[in-house]
Amino acid sequence: MSGLQKPHVVAVPFPALGHFIPFLDLAKLLASNGLAVSYVTTPGNVTFLQDYIDQALDIKLVALPTPAVEGLQGRERSDLCPWESKNLIFEMAERLQSPFDAWMEQQFHQQKAAPPVCLVYDTFTGWAVDTAQKYNVASILFNTCGAFATSLLHSISCSILQNALEKDGEDSLVVSFINLPRPLRLFKHEVSPLYFNPDLSNFIQRYASQCYQQIGKGSGILINKFHELEPFYVQHLKSLTAKPVWAIGPVHPKNLSGGSGNVNTTGKMVGINEQELVFWLDSQSPRSVVYVSFGSHTFLSEEQTHALAREGFLERTKERGLIIRGWVPQLVILSHVSVGAFISHCGWNSALESISLGVPILAWPMFGDQHFNSKLFAELGVGIQFCQHRDEIPKEERVKEVVAMALLGQKKEEMRERAEKVREMATNAIKGEGSSVADLRGFVSDMHKLNSRPTEHKRGGMES
């Protein structure tokens, strides 16, 4: 019976916007290519997600009962929690396993719909692999950061777990890079200071353990990037895991239908009317605007804010600047010809959107993979590193310097030329016979193969 229905894929994201949103984009991409998708969440996130999903697509929200976690009442995403309580979201995500297993049991005993053929899980919902094995279905890690950062996170995770992370001097860092394809030296500021914070040692150990385990735990890896951006490290992940790796990005909604009016692509009401925003952008000279945003988790201190915008900033810039309080339609901004650079925290979603649209990045990474993304973009020639972690206060002169480099002179031309090449690579990857299209087709084909098997004979492994 299942062979007559669409292959049923279940998405199990970690409850943070940097994970939720790419998982939503992935769900839309898979549903647009003939798969049925169940998207696992909790009741407190349903409204947010419903506003985002195109009702014409075969995507079903599965609201599991919210696990009870002391101190987390009413906050079911990490962006709703203060920084010091982020660990509670990890605890909630871990406790989702029991209600999820109960839901999976129902899927294999109901007659109305085909049971899942695959669970697509997150780095921090790796328990889904155990559930997949229980029901003999495939389990695929959807990696929400790039191949370069993934390789480094895996290597550093191995090093932390084996106590092999070493400092060399005050300004540099040597890591015993386990399972990394080539020697790499990182400056101390290019690795999140969280890894060396003794007060967070237990949290970092758990984080490291999860990163280390999830790389090769399932049946394969989906990754939100395109081959041409980091070909060496995509191949490294394939060699490291001996499993399929499908590079299908960028998966952001620019490539899909949907989203209009005053609601941006994340489903949130934005802080400005889109027509008003476009009118303002149209009034600016080409490549003259610097877009500044640090994502949904970072809040600058007063000192940091003054370093970017001195006293009287609103008054001084009212004729040539635009301040938006709340959410913005980021893709509308980054795709506009007036935007010349993006001051960014280098979260993979925002950064990939930026370089895919040909906008150079002025990087101020805050934590996690953002440091490695910052290094990657600098080495690719599409970014400048000017500030290095969430507690640093940039020097005003340095801010002026990097903005001038991005908008004026020879460096501007070099970055713009390289950014344009990356934009062309991204565009070619997602159209026609591009690399991301080919990988997506390959993944969808594998889902159909799994779906054609009798339910009692489904297997978790992927055919080569």
Backbone torsions as a table, in degrees:
resi	resn	phi	psi	omega
1	MET	NA	-38.6	-175.8
2	SER	-64.1	-27.5	-179.1
3	GLY	-67.2	-17.4	179.6
4	LEU	-88.3	-6.8	-178.3
5	GLN	-113.6	167.7	177.8
6	LYS	-63.7	145.9	169.9
7	PRO	-58.9	134.4	-175.5
8	HIS	-104.0	116.1	-179.2
9	VAL	-113.8	137.9	-179.2
10	VAL	-111.7	125.2	178.4
11	ALA	-98.3	128.3	-176.9
12	VAL	-125.4	81.3	-176.5
13	PRO	-83.3	159.0	168.9
14	PHE	-76.8	138.5	-174.8
15	PRO	-77.2	72.1	172.7
16	ALA	-142.3	145.5	-175.0
17	LEU	-59.2	-35.7	179.0
18	GLY	-65.9	-12.5	176.3
19	HIS	-109.5	-43.5	178.8
20	PHE	-53.5	-50.2	-172.1
21	ILE	-65.9	-49.4	176.8
22	PRO	-64.2	-32.1	175.1
23	PHE	-65.3	-37.0	175.2
24	LEU	-64.7	-44.2	177.8
25	ASP	-63.0	-39.0	176.2
26	LEU	-63.4	-43.4	179.2
27	ALA	-58.9	-43.1	178.5
28	LYS	-64.8	-39.5	-179.9
29	LEU	-65.0	-44.9	-179.6
30	LEU	-68.3	-42.4	179.1
31	ALA	-65.3	-33.3	177.2
32	SER	-69.5	-14.3	179.9
33	ASN	-113.0	29.1	168.1
34	GLY	89.1	12.9	177.1
35	LEU	-104.1	153.5	171.4
36	ALA	-96.2	132.1	-173.9
37	VAL	-123.1	128.9	168.1
38	SER	-103.7	127.2	-175.8
39	TYR	-111.1	115.9	-172.8
40	VAL	-86.7	130.6	178.9
41	THR	-151.7	-162.5	176.6
42	THR	-126.5	161.8	-173.9
43	PRO	-54.4	-35.7	-177.3
44	GLY	-67.2	-13.3	-178.7
45	ASN	-106.7	-1.2	-173.2
46	VAL	-62.9	-46.0	-178.3
47	THR	-60.7	-44.5	177.2
48	PHE	-55.5	-45.6	-176.0
49	LEU	-74.5	-38.1	-179.2
50	GLN	-61.0	-37.0	179.9
51	ASP	-66.0	-21.9	-174.9
52	TYR	-91.4	-33.4	-169.9
53	ILE	-81.5	131.9	174.1
54	ASP	-71.3	119.1	-175.4
55	GLN	-66.3	-16.5	179.1
56	ALA	-76.9	-14.1	-179.0
57	LEU	-92.6	152.0	-177.6
58	ASP	-84.5	73.0	178.5
59	ILE	-125.2	124.1	-178.9
60	LYS	-114.6	128.8	175.2
61	LEU	-82.6	131.2	177.9
62	VAL	-112.9	106.0	-177.9
63	ALA	-94.3	99.2	177.7
64	LEU	-75.6	153.4	174.7
65	PRO	-57.4	135.7	-178.7
66	THR	-71.5	121.5	177.6
67	PRO	-63.3	142.5	179.0
68	ALA	-77.9	119.8	176.5
69	VAL	-131.2	119.6	-177.7
70	GLU	-60.9	129.2	179.7
71	GLY	93.1	-1.9	-174.9
72	LEU	-114.1	6.4	-173.8
73	GLN	-52.5	125.0	176.7
74	GLY	79.6	1.5	-179.1
75	ARG	-125.1	105.8	-172.6
76	GLU	-115.3	13.7	172.6
77	ARG	-137.9	152.2	-175.4
78	SER	-67.8	-27.2	180.0
79	ASP	-70.5	-12.9	177.9
80	LEU	-91.2	-2.9	-176.9
81	CYS	-107.7	144.4	172.0
82	PRO	-65.1	157.4	-175.2
83	TRP	-53.3	-41.5	-175.0
84	GLU	-71.5	-9.7	-179.6
85	SER	-109.3	10.2	-176.4
86	LYS	-58.6	-31.9	-177.6
87	ASN	-62.4	-23.2	179.4
88	LEU	-68.0	-31.4	177.2
89	ILE	-67.3	-38.2	176.2
90	PHE	-62.2	-40.6	178.9
91	GLU	-64.5	-42.1	178.0
92	MET	-62.5	-42.9	-179.9
93	ALA	-61.3	-39.0	179.0
94	GLU	-65.7	-36.3	-177.7
95	ARG	-77.6	-5.9	176.6
96	LEU	-71.9	-14.7	-175.4
97	GLN	-59.7	-43.6	-176.5
98	SER	-63.7	-51.7	177.3
99	PRO	-64.9	-30.5	177.9
100	PHE	-67.3	-42.0	177.7
101	ASP	-60.4	-39.3	178.4
102	ALA	-64.2	-39.8	177.5
103	TRP	-65.5	-42.7	178.7
104	MET	-61.1	-39.3	177.9
105	GLU	-57.8	-40.8	178.5
106	GLN	-64.0	-36.5	-176.5
107	GLN	-63.7	-27.6	-177.8
108	PHE	-95.7	6.4	178.5
109	HIS	-127.4	4.3	176.9
110	GLN	-101.8	157.5	-176.1
111	GLN	-104.5	-9.3	-172.0
112	LYS	-75.4	-30.7	-174.2
113	ALA	-141.4	158.5	178.5
114	ALA	-69.1	140.6	176.3
115	PRO	-70.4	162.7	-179.3
116	PRO	-61.6	146.1	171.4
117	VAL	-104.3	-13.3	-175.7
118	CYS	-157.9	140.2	170.2
119	LEU	-107.4	122.8	175.7
120	VAL	-99.7	111.7	-171.9
121	TYR	-112.5	172.1	-176.8
122	ASP	-106.4	163.5	175.9
123	THR	-53.9	-35.8	-175.8
124	PHE	-102.5	12.9	170.7
125	THR	-126.2	40.3	-176.5
126	GLY	-64.2	-16.1	176.2
127	TRP	-61.0	-18.1	178.5
128	ALA	-62.5	-24.5	178.1
129	VAL	-64.1	-40.9	178.5
130	ASP	-62.5	-40.3	177.6
131	THR	-65.3	-42.0	179.0
132	ALA	-60.2	-42.7	179.1
133	GLN	-64.5	-36.4	179.4
134	LYS	-60.9	-38.1	-177.5
135	TYR	-102.6	8.7	175.0
136	ASN	59.4	40.0	175.8
137	VAL	-115.6	163.9	-179.1
138	ALA	-70.3	152.7	175.0
139	SER	-131.8	121.6	-175.3
140	ILE	-120.5	125.6	174.2
141	LEU	-76.3	123.2	169.9
142	PHE	-97.1	109.1	-175.8
143	ASN	-87.7	117.0	-175.2
144	THR	-89.6	10.9	169.9
145	CYS	-126.0	177.5	-173.7
146	GLY	-80.0	173.7	-177.5
147	ALA	-69.8	-37.1	178.6
148	PHE	-63.3	-49.7	179.7
149	ALA	-64.5	-38.6	179.0
150	THR	-61.9	-43.5	179.5
151	SER	-62.1	-42.5	-179.9
152	LEU	-70.6	-39.6	178.0
153	LEU	-62.4	-40.6	178.4
154	HIS	-64.8	-44.6	-179.2
155	SER	-63.4	-46.1	-179.6
156	ILE	-67.4	-36.5	176.8
157	SER	-60.7	-44.1	176.3
158	CYS	-60.3	-42.7	-177.7
159	SER	-65.4	-41.6	179.1
160	ILE	-63.5	-45.7	-177.3
161	LEU	-67.3	-23.9	179.3
162	GLN	-105.4	12.4	178.8
163	ASN	54.5	41.1	-177.1
164	ALA	-111.7	11.8	179.1
165	LEU	-83.5	120.5	-171.7
166	GLU	-125.3	142.2	172.0
167	LYS	-97.0	143.3	177.9
168	ASP	-127.3	94.6	-178.8
169	GLY	82.7	-176.9	-175.7
170	GLU	-81.5	-31.6	-170.9
171	ASP	-109.1	-4.5	-177.2
172	SER	-130.3	170.4	-176.1
173	LEU	-143.1	131.2	172.8
174	VAL	-113.4	124.4	178.2
175	VAL	-107.3	135.6	172.7
176	SER	-72.8	88.3	-171.2
177	PHE	-72.4	97.5	178.8
178	ILE	-82.7	132.2	177.1
179	ASN	59.4	36.9	174.9
180	LEU	-110.2	139.9	-169.7
181	PRO	-72.2	-19.3	-178.8
182	ARG	-151.6	154.5	179.3
183	PRO	-61.1	141.9	-178.8
184	LEU	-148.1	128.5	178.3
185	ARG	-109.2	127.0	178.0
186	LEU	-112.0	139.0	168.8
187	PHE	-69.6	153.6	-177.6
188	LYS	-55.7	-37.0	-177.2
189	HIS	-73.7	-8.7	180.0
190	GLU	-91.2	3.3	175.2
191	VAL	-121.8	134.9	-177.6
192	SER	-54.7	130.4	178.2
193	PRO	-64.1	-14.1	177.4
194	LEU	-57.9	-31.8	-177.8
195	TYR	-66.2	-17.7	-176.5
196	PHE	-116.8	17.0	-179.3
197	ASN	-92.8	110.9	-177.5
198	PRO	-62.8	-26.5	179.0
199	ASP	-70.1	-17.5	-178.8
200	LEU	-112.4	19.1	-172.7
201	SER	-59.4	-41.9	-179.8
202	ASN	-66.1	-42.4	178.6
203	PHE	-62.8	-44.9	-179.0
204	ILE	-65.4	-39.2	177.2
205	GLN	-59.6	-43.1	179.4
206	ARG	-67.4	-43.1	177.9
207	TYR	-59.5	-46.0	179.7
208	ALA	-62.1	-43.4	-179.6
209	SER	-61.2	-42.5	-179.7
210	GLN	-66.1	-45.3	178.1
211	CYS	-59.1	-43.5	-177.7
212	TYR	-64.1	-44.6	-174.6
213	GLN	-74.1	-36.6	-169.3
214	GLN	-76.0	-20.2	-176.0
215	ILE	-54.5	-47.4	-175.6
216	GLY	-120.1	18.1	-172.6
217	LYS	-76.1	-36.4	-175.3
218	GLY	-91.5	-154.9	-175.8
219	SER	-91.2	-11.3	-178.6
220	GLY	171.6	-177.2	-176.1
221	ILE	-132.9	128.6	165.0
222	LEU	-97.9	139.5	-177.2
223	ILE	-138.1	136.7	-176.2
224	ASN	-85.4	75.0	175.9
225	LYS	-165.5	174.5	178.2
226	PHE	-116.2	148.4	-172.3
227	HIS	-51.3	-43.2	-170.9
228	GLU	-66.5	-17.7	-178.0
229	LEU	-74.8	-42.5	-177.7
230	GLU	-140.9	57.6	-171.9
231	PRO	-59.0	-36.5	-176.8
232	PHE	-64.4	-38.6	-175.9
233	TYR	-83.8	-24.0	171.3
234	VAL	-63.7	-45.5	178.2
235	GLN	-63.6	-35.8	177.9
236	HIS	-61.6	-43.1	178.7
237	LEU	-63.7	-37.1	176.7
238	LYS	-63.8	-43.7	179.7
239	SER	-68.0	-38.0	-177.1
240	LEU	-66.0	-38.7	-174.9
241	THR	-100.2	-19.7	-174.0
242	ALA	56.6	34.6	-179.5
243	LYS	-136.7	164.5	-179.6
244	PRO	-63.0	143.5	172.8
245	VAL	-128.9	117.2	179.3
246	TRP	-104.8	113.0	176.0
247	ALA	-92.1	106.1	-170.0
248	ILE	-116.8	9.4	-174.5
249	GLY	-90.7	176.7	-3.0
250	PRO	-75.3	137.4	-176.6
251	VAL	-95.2	7.9	-176.6
252	HIS	-64.5	158.3	-169.5
253	PRO	-64.7	-7.6	176.3
254	LYS	-58.0	-26.1	-177.1
255	ASN	-88.8	-3.5	-173.3
256	LEU	-126.4	173.1	174.6
257	SER	-85.7	166.1	175.8
258	GLY	110.7	159.1	178.1
259	GLY	84.9	116.8	179.2
260	SER	-158.3	176.2	175.2
261	GLY	64.8	-140.1	-175.4
262	ASN	-99.8	17.9	176.7
263	VAL	-110.7	124.1	-177.9
264	ASN	-82.9	-178.4	-170.9
265	THR	-71.7	-6.3	175.5
266	THR	-95.2	0.7	179.4
267	GLY	86.8	-6.3	-179.6
268	LYS	-87.3	146.2	172.4
269	MET	-69.7	129.5	-175.1
270	VAL	-84.7	165.3	-175.2
271	GLY	-86.2	7.7	179.7
272	ILE	-154.9	145.7	174.3
273	ASN	-65.6	133.2	-174.3
274	GLU	-62.0	-37.0	178.7
275	GLN	-64.4	-40.6	177.1
276	GLU	-62.4	-41.9	179.1
277	LEU	-62.9	-48.7	-178.9
278	VAL	-63.5	-38.6	177.3
279	PHE	-58.9	-44.0	179.5
280	TRP	-65.8	-44.1	179.4
281	LEU	-62.6	-38.2	179.4
282	ASP	-63.6	-26.2	-177.4
283	SER	-81.4	-6.2	-178.2
284	GLN	-97.0	157.0	178.5
285	SER	-71.7	153.5	178.6
286	PRO	-57.1	134.6	175.9
287	ARG	56.4	35.4	-178.7
288	SER	-110.4	-9.5	-174.2
289	VAL	-98.5	135.3	171.3
290	VAL	-104.6	118.6	177.9
291	TYR	-90.6	130.7	-177.4
292	VAL	-122.1	120.9	176.6
293	SER	-157.7	140.0	-178.9
294	PHE	-117.9	23.9	173.4
295	GLY	78.6	-166.8	-171.2
296	SER	-95.1	-6.8	-174.1
297	HIS	-112.7	-12.7	-172.4
298	THR	-105.1	128.6	175.6
299	PHE	-124.2	119.5	-177.1
300	LEU	-73.5	146.6	173.9
301	SER	-73.7	169.8	178.7
302	GLU	-60.8	-40.8	179.9
303	GLU	-65.6	-40.8	178.8
304	GLN	-66.3	-40.9	179.0
305	THR	-62.5	-41.6	179.2
306	HIS	-66.3	-29.8	178.8
307	ALA	-66.8	-32.2	177.2
308	LEU	-89.4	-34.4	-175.2
309	ALA	-140.6	98.9	-175.6
310	ARG	-65.6	169.9	177.2
311	GLU	-47.7	139.8	178.9
312	GLY	77.7	15.1	-175.2
313	PHE	-58.6	-46.2	-177.2
314	LEU	-60.7	-43.4	-179.1
315	GLU	-68.0	-43.7	-177.3
316	ARG	-66.7	-28.8	-174.2
317	THR	-108.6	8.8	-172.4
318	LYS	-62.7	-25.2	179.2
319	GLU	-90.0	-12.5	-176.0
320	ARG	-136.8	4.1	178.7
321	GLY	-125.5	164.7	179.2
322	LEU	-138.2	118.8	178.4
323	ILE	-104.2	127.1	179.1
324	ILE	-117.8	122.4	178.4
325	ARG	-97.0	121.1	-176.8
326	GLY	106.7	-157.9	-176.0
327	TRP	-79.0	152.9	178.5
328	VAL	-129.0	153.6	172.4
329	PRO	-79.0	84.3	-168.6
330	GLN	-59.8	-39.7	-179.2
331	LEU	-65.7	-32.6	176.0
332	VAL	-62.8	-42.4	-179.2
333	ILE	-67.6	-52.0	-174.6
334	LEU	-65.9	-25.7	-178.9
335	SER	-87.0	-3.0	-177.5
336	HIS	-83.6	140.9	-174.8
337	VAL	-65.6	-20.5	-178.3
338	SER	-77.1	-15.2	-175.5
339	VAL	-84.9	122.8	-176.2
340	GLY	-106.5	-18.2	-179.5
341	ALA	-163.1	160.3	-177.3
342	PHE	-130.5	111.7	171.1
343	ILE	-80.6	113.4	-167.0
344	SER	-136.8	154.1	173.3
345	HIS	-77.3	-6.2	178.4
346	CYS	67.8	28.8	164.5
347	GLY	-59.7	141.7	-170.2
348	TRP	-59.2	-38.6	-177.5
349	ASN	-63.0	-52.1	-179.7
350	SER	-63.9	-43.9	-177.3
351	ALA	-65.2	-41.5	179.7
352	LEU	-66.1	-39.2	175.2
353	GLU	-58.8	-43.9	-175.8
354	SER	-64.2	-52.9	-176.8
355	ILE	-71.5	-27.2	177.4
356	SER	-69.9	-20.3	177.8
357	LEU	-105.4	10.1	172.7
358	GLY	78.7	23.3	-179.1
359	VAL	-106.1	118.5	178.1
360	PRO	-63.1	156.7	-174.0
361	ILE	-115.9	133.4	169.0
362	LEU	-103.0	109.6	-161.8
363	ALA	-94.9	127.2	170.3
364	TRP	-130.0	79.5	-178.6
365	PRO	-68.4	149.4	-175.6
366	MET	-111.2	-44.2	-178.4
367	PHE	-164.1	170.4	172.9
368	GLY	59.7	-137.6	-176.0
369	ASP	-70.8	-11.3	-176.7
370	GLN	-59.7	-34.1	178.3
371	HIS	-64.0	-41.6	-178.8
372	PHE	-73.4	-34.9	175.0
373	ASN	-62.9	-41.8	178.3
374	SER	-58.3	-45.1	179.4
375	LYS	-64.5	-42.0	179.4
376	LEU	-59.2	-47.5	-176.5
377	PHE	-68.4	-33.4	175.6
378	ALA	-65.2	-42.6	-179.5
379	GLU	-69.5	-29.7	176.9
380	LEU	-77.4	-10.8	179.4
381	GLY	83.5	13.9	179.6
382	VAL	-111.0	9.0	-178.7
383	GLY	-150.3	159.1	175.6
384	ILE	-126.7	129.0	175.7
385	GLN	-87.5	122.5	-178.6
386	PHE	-129.3	-13.8	176.8
387	CYS	-151.3	149.2	-160.8
388	GLN	-121.4	-12.3	176.6
389	HIS	-160.7	171.6	-168.1
390	ARG	-66.9	-17.9	-179.2
391	ASP	-102.4	-5.8	-177.1
392	GLU	-75.6	146.8	175.1
393	ILE	-110.5	112.8	-176.8
394	PRO	-68.7	148.1	175.4
395	LYS	-75.3	136.8	-177.4
396	GLU	-57.9	-39.9	-179.8
397	GLU	-64.7	-34.5	178.5
398	ARG	-68.0	-38.8	177.0
399	VAL	-60.8	-46.8	178.0
400	LYS	-58.7	-42.4	-176.8
401	GLU	-62.0	-48.7	-175.2
402	VAL	-72.0	-33.1	176.3
403	VAL	-65.0	-43.4	177.7
404	ALA	-63.0	-39.3	178.6
405	MET	-62.4	-37.4	-177.0
406	ALA	-77.9	-26.4	-174.1
407	LEU	-109.8	-14.7	-174.2
408	LEU	-134.2	154.3	167.7
409	GLY	74.1	-166.1	-172.9
410	GLN	-65.9	-40.8	-179.5
411	LYS	-60.6	-38.6	177.3
412	LYS	-58.0	-46.5	-177.7
413	GLU	-65.0	-40.5	179.4
414	GLU	-65.0	-45.8	-179.8
415	MET	-66.3	-41.8	-179.5
416	ARG	-63.8	-40.7	179.3
417	GLU	-64.5	-43.8	179.9
418	ARG	-69.0	-39.2	178.8
419	ALA	-63.5	-36.7	178.4
420	GLU	-65.9	-37.3	177.0
421	LYS	-64.7	-41.3	178.3
422	VAL	-65.5	-40.1	177.5
423	ARG	-59.5	-43.3	179.1
424	GLU	-63.6	-40.1	177.8
425	MET	-62.1	-43.8	-179.8
426	ALA	-64.8	-42.6	-180.0
427	THR	-63.2	-44.6	-179.7
428	ASN	-66.7	-29.4	-177.9
429	ALA	-68.2	-29.0	-173.4
430	ILE	-107.1	16.5	176.9
431	LYS	-134.3	158.9	176.6
432	GLY	56.0	-121.3	179.4
433	GLU	-104.5	29.5	-178.3
434	GLY	-63.0	164.7	-173.6
435	SER	-63.4	-40.7	-179.9
436	SER	-70.3	-35.5	176.2
437	VAL	-63.2	-44.3	-179.3
438	ALA	-63.5	-42.7	179.5
439	ASP	-67.0	-38.8	177.6
440	LEU	-63.0	-44.3	178.1
441	ARG	-61.1	-39.3	178.8
442	GLY	-63.2	-42.6	179.2
443	PHE	-65.3	-46.4	179.9
444	VAL	-61.2	-40.2	177.6
445	SER	-61.0	-41.2	178.1
446	ASP	-64.4	-35.4	177.6
447	MET	-65.8	-38.1	177.1
448	HIS	-66.5	-37.1	178.0
449	LYS	-64.2	-43.0	178.2
450	LEU	-64.5	-36.8	-177.4
451	ASN	-69.9	-23.7	-177.0
452	SER	-79.8	-10.8	179.7
453	ARG	-82.3	147.6	173.4
454	PRO	-57.9	144.1	-175.5
455	THR	-52.9	-42.9	-175.9
456	GLU	-71.3	-10.1	-178.9
457	HIS	-113.8	9.4	179.1
458	LYS	-63.0	145.6	179.5
459	ARG	-126.9	149.3	-178.0
460	GLY	-75.9	-21.9	-177.6
461	GLY	-77.7	155.2	179.8
462	MET	-101.6	143.3	176.4
463	GLU	-78.0	146.2	179.0
464	SER	-85.5	NA	NA
